[in-house]
């Protein structure tokens, strides 16, 4: 692993230097996004929570194989997609998450507001490429330039995917309101 500077670099370095308790900060930072990716793919929130635990265990065990800390998030989401696909092969075909399904991403009171639940459900209905840029931009607070680097795409491509995702979400929202 090189000495890259990024939002996760210090945490990853600390874990690799023998401080496993620091990995919990990475889990807290990414658990919502990982759970959302998995739940959308397998359609069962309880199973998704179990799969998410497996994802973080695999990430921890294999962290030493990560060459560039800047790509940790994309690497973690790849593990999540692979584990969800493995769960699907073992347990049956893909099922859609209902629009009113509660994917845990708590406000202060531990519950999502109804509007937030609907928005998250609509985000999870986006095509995979658009969903990833939306998750990275708004759930993980990355800048467009950083998303382009993480996903190995041009800034223009990421900008276009965000624009398409915004338009699609707007259309989906309008359809719900009618």
N, C-alpha and C positions, 0 to 999 in steps of 0.2 A: 504494500500500500504506500502511495506517495504522500507527501506532506501537503495536501491541498487544503485550502481554507474554504470552509463552507459552514452552513448552519449546523451540521452534524459532526464535523471533523473532530472537535475536541471531545465530544461524547464517545465517538467511536474509538478514538485513540485511548481514552481512559479505560474503556471496556477491554481493549486489547492489551492494556498494560496491567491487567489484573484487578480491575474494579467493576465486577459484574453488576453491582447494584445500580450503576449509572445507566445500564441498558433500560431500566424502567422509565427513564426520561424519554428515550426514543419510542418506547411503547406508548406512553401518554401522548406524544406528539403525533403519532401515526395511526393509533388504534381506530379512530373514526373512519378514516379513509380506507384502511384495510378491511374493516368490517363492511363498509358500504360496497366495496368491490366484490367481496365474497357473497354477501347477501343477495346482491343483484344477480349473480351468476347461478346460485343454487336455490334461491327462493325460500329458504327456511332460516329465520333469524337465529333460532337456537342452535341449529347445526352450524351456521355461519360463525357464531361465537366460539364454538369448539374448534372449527377450522382456523379461525384467527389466532387462537392460542397456539396451534401447531405452526402457523406461519411465523410467529415470533420466536418460538423455540428453534425452528430451522434457521431463522435469520441469526439468532444468537450463536448457535453452534457453528454456522458457516461464515460468521462475520470476518474471520481471518482471510477468507478468499476474496473479499471485496477490495478491489484495487484502488478505487477512487471514491473517497467519502462523498463527493458531490453527487454521485449517482445512487446513493443509498436509497432514496425514496423510490426511484424507478425500479431498482433491484428488489426492494421489498414488495412492491406491487406485482412484479413478475412472479415472485414466490407465491403471493396470494392467489394470482390467477392460476398458477400450476396446481396449488393445493385444492382450489375450488374444482378444477377440472378432474383431479384425482377423486375427490369426493363424489362428483357426478358419475364417474365411471363405476364406482362402487355402489352407488345408491340410486341410480336412475337418471332419467332425463331432466333437463333444465325446467325449472318452474319459475314463472314471473313473480316478482314481489308485488303484492297488492299495493295500490296507491296509498292506502291509509295505514300501511304497515309501519310500525314504529322501529326505526333503526336507531339504537341508542346513541344519541349525541346530545347530551343533557344541557339544559339551561341551568340557572341557579337552583331551580326547584327540582331538577333531575328529569324533567320532561321537556320534550320539544313542543313548541307551540304548533298548533294545527297547520298554520301556514308554512312553517318550516318543514314539517313532515311532508306536506304536499310538494314543496319545492325540491326537497331531497329525493323524493320518489321520482319526480320528473327528471332530475339530473341523472338518476340511475337508469332511466329509459333512453338516454341519449346513445347514439352509436359510440362504440368503444373509444375511438380516437378523440371525439369531442368530449366524452365523459372524463377522460384522463386529463385533458387540458383544463377543464373546469375544476376538477378535484385539486389539481396542482395549484391553480391560480387562486381559488377562493377558499378551499378547505385547508391548504397548506401555506397559503400566502406567498407563493413564489412570484417573482417578476417574470414577464414574458421572456426576457433574455435567458433567465435561469431555466425556465420550462423547456425552451429550445435546446439548451445544453443537456438537460436531463434526458429528454426524449430523442436526442440526436436528430433534431429537425431544424430547419431555418426559422428565424424569427418571423418571417413572412408567412410561413406555413402555420405556425402556432397562432399568429394573429388571425389568419383566415379561419382556422378551426374554432377559435374563441368566438369570432363573429358569427359563424354558422350555428354554433351552440347557443349563443344568445338569441338568435332569430328563431331557432327551433323551440327553445324554452318559452319565448314570447308567444309563439303560436300554440304551444301546448297549454300555456296558462290561459290564453284567450278561450280555448276550447273548453277548459274546465269551468270558466266563469259563466259561459253561456248556458 
